[in-house]
Amino acid sequence: MTQQTLTPAQEAFGVLADHCILCTGCKVDLDRLDEPPECPEAEALYRAWFILWRKEIRR
């Protein structure tokens, strides 16, 4: 079996996903009636991923 190399955007998406799964502020709480608090770290990770993703699809 060969090892698949991830693109920078794929790696950044993995970091974003891991953060959103492990961060208590990012986890979805279905019993919560008000809006969840914003997570600045998740927003920064999303922006970093989006920039890399846009560069990759424009090649």
Secondary structure, 3 states (H helix, E strand, C coil): CCCCCCCHHHHHHHHHHHHHHHCCCCCCCCCCCCCCCCCHHHHHHHHHHHHHHHHHHCC
